[in-house]
Amino acid sequence: MNQSSSLLCGLFPFLLVVLLAGCSKRPPSTNEAQRNQNFEQMMTGVTLVGHSTRFDQEGVSGEERYAIDKVSKLAGETWMFQTRLKYGSHEIPVPIPLQIQWAGDTPVITMTDLAIPGVGTYTARVLLYRNQYAGTWSGGSVGGQVFGKIVRGQ
C-alpha cells in the first residue's frame, strides 16, 4: 500500500464520522412558550372540514365541519377549545377541555372517555399538521377515522 492510499484509508473513518454527525443534527426546537403560541394561532378561528368513517359501515361520511372559535391553554397539557356544534339549523357554543400531547413538533388531540353533555362520551386521537388533521375516534360501540383540512375563517 502506498503512502497516499494509507493516508486516504486513515482519513475515511474520520470523514465518515463528520458526514454522519452533520446529517444527524436536528434543527433547534422552539421553546414551549413559542410552541404554545403557535398552536393557539393555528387553531383559533378555524373550521375542521373533512370526513369520517365508521367501522360498521362502508364508505365515508358527507362533509363534516367542526368550528373552533378559540383555543387557550389552561394548565399542563389541558387546553380549552371554544367550539360551536351544529344541531339541525342551530349552532351551540360548547367549551371542551382537551389534552394536547406533542409528537415532536406535532400536536395531537388526546381524549379518553370524555363526556360531552348532550352529545355523548368519546375517545379520540387526532393529529394536526400543516393545515390537515387525521385520527381515530370511538364512542359507545362505534368508531372509525376522521380526516380533513384545517380552514381559517369559515
C-alpha positions in Angstrom: 0.0 0.0 0.0 1.5 3.4 -1.0 1.6 6.4 1.3 -1.4 8.2 -0.3 -3.6 5.1 -0.1 -2.6 4.7 3.6 -3.5 8.4 4.2 -6.8 8.0 2.4 -7.7 4.9 4.4 -6.9 6.8 7.7 -9.0 9.8 6.7 -12.0 7.8 5.5 -13.3 6.9 9.0 -12.9 10.5 10.1 -14.7 11.9 7.1 -17.5 9.3 7.6 -18.0 10.4 11.2 -18.0 14.1 10.2 -20.6 13.4 7.5 -22.8 11.3 9.7 -22.7 13.8 12.5 -23.7 16.6 10.2 -26.7 14.5 8.9 -27.9 13.7 12.4 -28.2 17.3 13.6 -31.7 18.4 14.3 -32.8 22.0 14.0 -33.1 23.7 17.3 -36.6 23.2 18.9 -38.6 26.2 19.8 -39.3 26.7 23.4 -42.6 25.7 25.0 -44.0 29.2 25.2 -43.4 29.7 21.4 -44.8 26.3 20.6 -48.0 27.1 22.6 -48.4 30.5 21.0 -48.0 28.9 17.5 -50.6 26.3 18.4 -53.0 28.9 19.7 -52.7 30.9 16.5 -53.0 27.7 14.3 -56.3 26.6 16.0 -58.1 29.9 16.6 -60.8 31.0 14.2 -60.7 27.8 12.2 -63.0 25.1 10.9 -62.0 21.4 10.6 -63.6 20.5 7.3 -63.4 16.8 6.4 -65.0 13.4 6.6 -65.2 10.4 8.9 -65.6 6.7 8.6 -67.4 4.2 10.7 -66.1 0.7 11.2 -69.7 -0.7 11.0 -70.4 1.0 7.6 -68.7 1.2 4.3 -67.6 4.4 2.8 -67.0 7.9 4.1 -69.4 10.5 5.5 -70.6 13.5 3.7 -68.6 16.7 4.6 -68.4 17.4 8.3 -67.5 20.8 9.9 -66.2 21.4 13.4 -65.9 25.2 14.2 -63.2 26.3 16.6 -63.5 29.9 17.7 -60.6 29.9 20.1 -58.2 27.7 22.0 -56.3 28.7 25.1 -54.0 26.8 27.4 -55.4 26.1 30.9 -52.7 24.1 32.7 -50.3 21.3 32.0 -51.5 19.6 28.8 -55.1 20.8 29.0 -56.4 23.3 26.5 -59.9 24.9 26.3 -61.4 24.6 22.9 -64.2 27.1 22.4 -66.3 25.3 19.7 -69.6 25.6 18.0 -71.6 22.4 17.5 -74.4 22.2 15.0 -77.7 20.7 16.0 -80.1 20.9 13.0 -80.1 24.5 12.0 -78.7 25.8 15.3 -75.1 26.3 16.4 -74.5 26.0 20.1 -71.2 27.2 21.8 -69.6 24.3 23.6 -66.4 24.7 25.6 -64.4 21.5 25.6 -61.3 20.9 27.7 -58.9 18.7 25.7 -55.5 17.3 26.3 -52.8 18.2 23.8 -49.7 15.9 23.7 -46.8 16.6 21.4 -45.1 14.2 19.0 -42.1 16.3 18.3 -43.4 19.5 16.7 -46.8 17.9 16.0 -49.8 18.5 18.4 -52.1 15.5 19.0 -55.6 16.0 20.5 -55.9 13.2 23.1 -59.3 12.5 24.7 -60.2 9.3 26.6 -63.8 8.6 27.5 -64.7 12.4 27.6 -68.3 13.0 28.3 -69.7 16.0 26.2 -73.1 16.9 27.7 -75.9 16.2 25.2 -73.6 14.7 22.7 -72.0 11.5 24.2 -68.8 10.0 25.5 -65.9 9.8 23.1 -62.3 8.7 22.8 -60.1 10.1 20.1 -56.6 10.7 18.9 -56.3 13.4 16.3 -53.0 14.6 14.8 -52.9 18.2 13.5 -50.2 19.1 11.0 -49.7 21.6 8.1 -53.4 22.6 7.9 -54.5 19.0 7.9 -55.9 16.6 10.5 -56.3 12.8 10.8 -57.1 10.4 13.5 -59.3 7.8 15.1 -62.4 8.1 17.2 -64.8 5.9 19.2 -68.0 6.4 21.1 -70.1 3.8 22.6 -69.9 0.7 20.4 -68.9 2.5 17.2 -65.7 4.0 16.0 -63.8 5.0 12.9 -61.4 7.5 11.5 -61.5 11.3 10.8 -59.5 13.3 8.3 -59.6 16.6 6.5 -58.2 20.1 6.4 -58.0 23.0 8.8 -59.5 26.0 7.2 -59.1 29.5 8.6 -62.0 31.9 8.8 -65.0 29.7 7.9 
